[in-house]
Structures are given as structure tokens and as C-alpha cells.
């Protein structure tokens, strides 16, 4: 059993948030060692709340890595762990990188510079045209474009990158078994063919509002810079 599926099973079965999973991953050498750990060992994990620790103790017996692997592979989803060679270099350098990346498509090559192009869901036609043109020009200069597949500026950014024949990475605020927004289904399929769709959330996670600020750190973390095309004052509040 590959260790990545042990960690995926822990995340999915125990409903672990990104930070709780990160603290466990830093303390234990493998996912299986979490399943086998004594209560005293679990008590020594720093920054884990008593509530999360109790959840691990009470429910880890239900964790089934083989079932998780079968379900993930049946959907054609790849799993990449923090520390593996394929994991995006710059993302690994942020304060709280996601332990698990679920992807469809191909992760960016290490030598490819990435830039985030983001903005309002309620973008003006002018704003969308600018995002499309900028993204097309950027990929022609050798950049990859990162955005969030949301309506408005994000959609225009991905479409512009594809129109330029370049690479684009879409970071989801839900699981990969969910297409959100639904009208971007065909765009998502094109991105999977030419670039990558990515999520840190388990595959069946619904698009809850609280997840989108969390995913924004991934958009920024993968990128060497962020280009905000058109936005209100409160857009993309960081996860703190």
C-alpha cells in the first residue's frame, strides 16, 4: 500500500482540516504510523487540538487505505504528497502547504514560471477581455497561468491561456469529483488535457464558501506573482 493513500484515507475518513493534517504529517513518518500510534504518541503531536486528537483516537479504526485508493483511482485522480519530486516547488515553501494534492492532468514542470491571474466573479466585459488578453500574452512569453476556475476573471484567464496554446492550472475550492461552477465543465475538460486541475480537498468535498479563501493560498503559493485584473475590496481574503 502506497503511503499517499494512507494519508488520503486519514483525511477523508477523519475529516481532517489542512492544518491538522499538516501537523500530523510533520510528526509521523508515514500515514500507517498514525494508525498504529499509541495514545501517548498522539498526545505529543504539537498544535493538534484535543478535539482533533480525540477524533483520531476514536475513529482511526474505520480508516481504510485500500478503499480510498480504489475510489481515487476509479475517478482517474492522481495523489501527490508534500515532499515528493512532483510537488510544486514554490508551494512547498509556504507556511502551511497542503499535505495532499489531488489532481487531474499534469502538474507544472519545475522550470516553468507561474503567475496567478485572478479577479471578480462579477467582472465587466472589459475586465474579462483584459484578463483573456493578458493570459494569452503571458503564455506566449513562456509563463503558465494559475487561477481558480470561478466565473468572471478566472474563467477568462484560463480561456486566454488555452487560446495562446499555453499551460494553465486551475485550483479548486471543492473536491475534484465536483465541477463548480457547472457551466465550466467543458473548460475544465480542456484544462485537464492541456494543463491541470488541482484540489487539496477530498474528491467529494462540496463547494463550501469557507473553502475558497483556504484554496487562495495555493493559487498564490504556486505562483511567482499575482495579477489582479478587476476586483472589489474584499476579494480573496487570505486564510489566516
C-alpha angles and dihedrals in degrees: 000000000000113000092232091069092051089057092044091051091049091051095047099041098042095037091231119185121229095261096046090050090048093053092049091047092052092049103042124055094217140013090244090058088062089056091049099040122120121239089251091055091050090051089058095059105112122233095011111131119232089244093056092043091053090049090054092048095047101041109028089096088072093056110115113184094182092055090048091050093049093049094046095047092046088062093049092244121152122215122211123184128212107266097032117122094246094054110111107264099220093044090057090059098062121102096256110019117183112262093215131039117194110199146176114197128014127320114232120274113255093242094054114101113223130204128189117231110190143151148131126345087215094055124164120243087252092053092050091048091052093048090050093049095044092049092048091050092046095055089047086058091053101264126130117224122228123195142141106255090239123143118276121015096011092055092047091049093053092045092050092051091050092046088056091052092245141128124278132180121204116201114203130215088205137041122291092247087068124070110209123209093024094214089066094064095111091044090052090052091052091049091051089054097046103025137350144289114210140186136171090203123092111268098258097047113134121231097263118178093237092060097063098067087046092054091049090076087062092052089051095039094056092049136076090214143355125237112199107197103181126350149144124247096265100046118136100357106200123251106250 
